[in-house]
Amino acid sequence: MDRKKGMLKEKICQFELIDSTIAGSPSPMTVYKVDWSLAHKGDKIYTADKELEGYSLIDHIDIGDVENEKAHHYKFWETQPGMFYGLIYQDEACMYSYLNNPSAVVVDAGRQITGGESMVVRSIPGKGLKIVKRTSTYTPTEVWVNGEFLGIWTHENAENAWTEAVYEVPASKITSNQARISFPLHRELKHYYVCFSAYYWFYQKA
């Protein structure tokens, strides 16, 4: 499914540009009416349910929602500013079906990450934490919780499709009612890959 054209419906108008570099589009530019019917279907999980049995949602971060990011002290960084200049402004909103559930079509926004990202989420001390991430890329990331390195997060390759990757944090690593979590791109790969983050959910045992 075309991640861009699937959202564009009725053509409204078309016009020539004097300077196309500012608008970031070739001339002529075409304006379409956007179909937002799928826009609010990105808030729920579609494929990771079985791995979450016995767990309850405790927090979530909608990447690209600036207010939600701010509430979670969300930050992201680049390894080499400008290296992925073209990517930074692409695919901020994507329309994909799921790799393991083609009938589930979701429009979601996110960020192209070339260095890493960090956040602070609610947590219950002494209970295991499962992190679910919606992404459309395969890039291993390191997992750090409260300043401690826990491992490398890998998952299936979902290029041009959504997948929901799950990472389990042991109960012994959750020691307070907040957890600071960081996902730097794996140090051996961070200069060569980009990671697209769209949504995070955080679950703990009920």
Secondary structure, 3 states (H helix, E strand, C coil): CCCCHHHEEEEEEEECCCCHHHHCCCCCEEEEEECCCCCCHHHCCCCCHHHHCCEEEEEEEECCCHHHHHHCCCEEECCCCCCCHHHHCCCCEEEEEECCEEEEEEEEECEEECCEEEEEEECCCCCCEEEEEEECCCCCEEEEECCEEEEEECCCCCCCCEEEEEEEECHHHCCCCEEEEEEEECCCCCCCCCEEEEEEEEEEEC
